[in-house]
Amino acid sequence: VQLVESGGGLVRARGSLKLSCAASGSLFRINDMGWYRQAPGKRRELVAQITSGGSTNYADSVKGRFTISRDNGKNTVDLQMISLNPEDNAVHYCNAYIQANRNYESEYWGLGTQVTVSS
């Protein structure tokens, strides 16, 4: 199983970016998917999470600015980010709980994509 992120980059404050993540490999079922981020010197933190049914959960710091969505047919999860500010500078990681078969679920991480917001 692989998670591959795309869409990071450099943007000015108050700008927008969209991150995408595609899962591939042995995918019997994909359960929760989400995005985490880690800024230099800080712990990795949850940004947003979405269940297979579409229920979402956001960190307080991104509510109203970020929107998570998924396409179960394409095995993808996106994070639309608007009104970015320098506090959003971080490596953003895709996360997913995936069953490769009926009985076993594992947690997977992408390699991360850098989001840099200039003031």
Disulfide bonds with the S-S distance in Angstrom:
Cys21-Cys94 2.08
